[in-house]
Amino acid sequence: MSLYSDYPAARTRQVIADIVGLVVVIVVVSTAAAVTATIRALGAFGRDLEQAGLDFETGLSDAAETLGDVPLIGDGIRGPFDAAAGAGASVAEAGRAQQAFVEAVALGVGLSVAVVPLVLLALVWVLPRVRFALRSSRLRSMIARGMTADTLAARAVARAPLHELAAVHPDPAAVWRANDPAAIRALAGLELRRAGIRADALP
């Protein structure tokens, strides 16, 4: 696959664009990761809350077990401690819920920070580069199979910008129909340059 133009100026622009594109990808991904990590750090409160709830639940459950063994009054004393231990479990569950919420927000914001710039980058950099590479490779293959300058000239007459056509001849279609060899080759050169292929690639 032909990734770069045969023309030095165009090739330099493509290389620079590729470098800039890769740098932007690295910056975007790094920024998204940093944002995700920053938001995720807020989950520390939920972890602390969960641990506090578990410690509270464990402590009161142990106390209830110990007091429950006291003769005569054990069962009566144990009830409030068991109820309080249940409150500790609720606190621990609230901590886990807070952690889950923070994690969801962190992932959502991180993806948003990454996806929007990467989609724009794909539209303005990746897609044009892929289209160029495919067009250049297809045209090189067709030339290798025998495509002539006449066909390329016809395509240029139909598709090339008017100012490029005018630079070849004031009436490019007329000289193409007249089979002017120099004009046909010049018109074909317009199509070749668009695909990043030198004119001497034609037989």
C-alpha positions as CSV (number, residue, x, y, z in Angstrom):
1,M,0.0,0.0,0.0
2,S,1.3,3.5,-0.9
3,L,1.2,5.5,2.3
4,Y,3.1,8.6,1.0
5,S,3.2,10.7,-2.1
6,D,6.1,10.5,-4.6
7,Y,6.4,14.3,-4.5
8,P,8.7,15.6,-1.8
9,A,6.6,18.6,-0.7
10,A,3.4,16.5,-0.4
11,R,5.3,13.7,1.3
12,T,6.7,16.1,3.9
13,R,3.2,17.4,4.6
14,Q,1.9,13.9,5.0
15,V,4.8,12.9,7.4
16,I,4.2,16.1,9.5
17,A,0.5,15.4,9.6
18,D,1.1,11.8,10.7
19,I,3.5,13.0,13.5
20,V,1.1,15.6,14.7
21,G,-1.8,13.1,14.5
22,L,0.1,10.6,16.6
23,V,1.1,13.3,19.2
24,V,-2.5,14.4,19.4
25,V,-3.6,10.7,20.0
26,I,-1.1,10.3,22.8
27,V,-2.1,13.6,24.4
28,V,-5.8,12.8,24.2
29,V,-5.4,9.3,25.6
30,S,-3.1,10.6,28.4
31,T,-5.5,13.4,29.3
32,A,-8.5,11.0,29.3
33,A,-6.5,8.6,31.6
34,A,-5.5,11.4,33.9
35,V,-9.1,12.7,34.1
36,T,-10.3,9.2,34.8
37,A,-7.7,8.7,37.6
38,T,-8.5,12.0,39.2
39,I,-12.2,11.3,39.4
40,R,-11.6,7.7,40.4
41,A,-9.6,9.0,43.4
42,L,-12.8,10.4,44.8
43,G,-13.8,6.8,45.4
44,A,-11.4,6.9,48.4
45,F,-14.2,8.3,50.5
46,G,-16.4,5.4,49.6
47,R,-13.7,2.9,50.4
48,D,-13.1,4.6,53.8
49,L,-16.9,4.6,54.4
50,E,-17.2,1.0,53.5
51,Q,-14.2,0.0,55.8
52,A,-15.6,2.1,58.7
53,G,-19.0,0.4,58.3
54,L,-17.4,-3.1,58.2
55,D,-15.3,-2.3,61.3
56,F,-18.4,-1.0,63.1
57,E,-20.4,-4.0,62.1
58,T,-17.6,-6.4,63.1
59,G,-17.0,-4.7,66.5
60,L,-20.6,-4.6,67.5
61,S,-21.2,-8.2,66.3
62,D,-18.3,-9.3,68.4
63,A,-19.6,-7.4,71.4
64,A,-23.1,-8.9,70.8
65,E,-21.6,-12.4,70.8
66,T,-19.6,-11.7,74.0
67,L,-22.6,-10.1,75.8
68,G,-24.9,-12.7,74.6
69,D,-23.1,-15.3,76.7
70,V,-23.8,-13.4,79.9
71,P,-26.3,-15.5,81.9
72,L,-29.8,-14.2,82.4
73,I,-29.3,-10.8,80.7
74,G,-27.4,-11.8,77.6
75,D,-30.3,-12.1,75.2
76,G,-31.7,-8.8,76.3
77,I,-28.4,-7.0,75.9
78,R,-27.5,-8.6,72.6
79,G,-30.5,-7.2,70.7
80,P,-29.5,-3.5,70.5
81,F,-25.9,-4.5,69.5
82,D,-27.2,-6.7,66.7
83,A,-29.4,-3.8,65.5
84,A,-26.5,-1.4,65.6
85,A,-24.3,-3.9,63.7
86,G,-26.9,-3.9,61.0
87,A,-26.5,-0.1,60.7
88,G,-22.8,-0.7,60.2
89,A,-23.6,-3.0,57.3
90,S,-25.8,-0.3,55.8
91,V,-22.9,2.2,56.1
92,A,-20.6,-0.3,54.3
93,E,-23.2,-0.8,51.6
94,A,-23.5,3.0,51.1
95,G,-19.7,3.1,50.8
96,R,-19.8,0.4,48.1
97,A,-22.5,2.3,46.2
98,Q,-20.5,5.5,46.3
99,Q,-17.5,3.7,44.9
100,A,-19.6,2.2,42.1
101,F,-21.0,5.7,41.3
102,V,-17.6,7.3,41.2
103,E,-16.2,4.5,39.0
104,A,-19.1,4.9,36.5
105,V,-18.6,8.7,36.4
106,A,-14.9,8.3,36.0
107,L,-15.3,5.9,33.1
108,G,-18.0,8.0,31.4
109,V,-16.1,11.3,31.6
110,G,-12.8,9.6,30.6
111,L,-14.4,8.1,27.5
112,S,-16.1,11.4,26.6
113,V,-12.8,13.2,26.9
114,A,-11.2,10.7,24.6
115,V,-13.9,9.8,22.1
116,V,-14.9,13.3,20.9
117,P,-11.3,14.4,19.9
118,L,-10.5,11.0,18.5
119,V,-13.6,11.0,16.3
120,L,-12.7,14.5,15.0
121,L,-9.1,13.4,14.4
122,A,-10.3,10.3,12.5
123,L,-12.4,12.6,10.2
124,V,-9.7,15.2,9.5
125,W,-6.6,13.0,9.6
126,V,-7.1,9.2,9.5
127,L,-9.9,9.1,6.8
128,P,-8.1,11.4,4.3
129,R,-4.9,9.4,4.8
130,V,-6.7,6.1,4.3
131,R,-8.4,7.4,1.2
132,F,-5.2,8.7,-0.3
133,A,-3.4,5.4,0.4
134,L,-6.2,3.4,-1.2
135,R,-6.5,5.7,-4.2
136,S,-2.7,5.7,-4.8
137,S,-2.5,1.9,-4.5
138,R,-5.4,1.3,-6.8
139,L,-4.1,3.7,-9.4
140,R,-0.6,2.2,-9.3
141,S,-2.1,-1.2,-9.8
142,M,-4.2,-0.1,-12.7
143,I,-1.2,1.6,-14.4
144,A,0.7,-1.7,-13.9
145,R,-2.1,-3.5,-15.7
146,G,-2.0,-1.2,-18.7
147,M,-4.1,2.0,-17.9
148,T,-3.1,4.7,-20.4
149,A,-2.6,8.4,-20.1
150,D,-5.7,8.9,-22.2
151,T,-8.0,7.4,-19.5
152,L,-6.3,9.4,-16.8
153,A,-6.7,12.6,-18.9
154,A,-10.4,11.9,-19.3
155,R,-10.8,11.5,-15.6
156,A,-8.9,14.7,-14.9
157,V,-11.1,16.6,-17.4
158,A,-14.1,15.4,-15.4
159,R,-12.8,15.8,-11.9
160,A,-9.9,18.2,-11.6
161,P,-10.4,21.7,-10.3
162,L,-10.9,24.3,-13.0
163,H,-7.8,26.3,-12.2
164,E,-5.6,23.2,-12.6
165,L,-7.3,22.4,-16.0
166,A,-6.9,26.0,-17.1
167,A,-3.2,25.8,-16.3
168,V,-2.9,23.0,-18.9
169,H,-5.0,24.6,-21.6
170,P,-7.8,27.1,-21.9
171,D,-10.0,24.4,-23.3
172,P,-8.7,21.1,-21.9
173,A,-11.6,19.0,-23.2
174,A,-10.9,20.2,-26.7
175,V,-7.3,19.2,-26.7
176,W,-8.2,15.9,-25.1
177,R,-10.7,15.2,-27.8
178,A,-8.1,16.3,-30.4
179,N,-5.7,13.7,-29.0
180,D,-2.9,16.2,-28.3
181,P,-0.2,14.0,-26.8
182,A,1.4,16.7,-24.7
183,A,-2.0,18.0,-23.4
184,I,-3.2,14.4,-22.7
185,R,0.0,13.7,-20.7
186,A,-0.3,17.0,-18.8
187,L,-4.0,16.2,-17.9
188,A,-3.0,12.7,-16.9
189,G,-0.4,14.3,-14.7
190,L,-3.1,16.1,-12.7
191,E,-4.7,12.9,-11.8
192,L,-1.4,11.2,-11.0
193,R,-0.4,14.1,-8.7
194,R,-3.7,13.8,-6.8
195,A,-2.8,10.2,-6.1
196,G,0.8,11.1,-5.3
197,I,2.3,9.3,-8.3
198,R,5.0,10.8,-10.6
199,A,4.1,11.2,-14.2
200,D,7.0,9.0,-15.3
201,A,5.1,6.1,-13.8
202,L,3.1,6.0,-17.0
203,P,4.6,4.0,-19.9
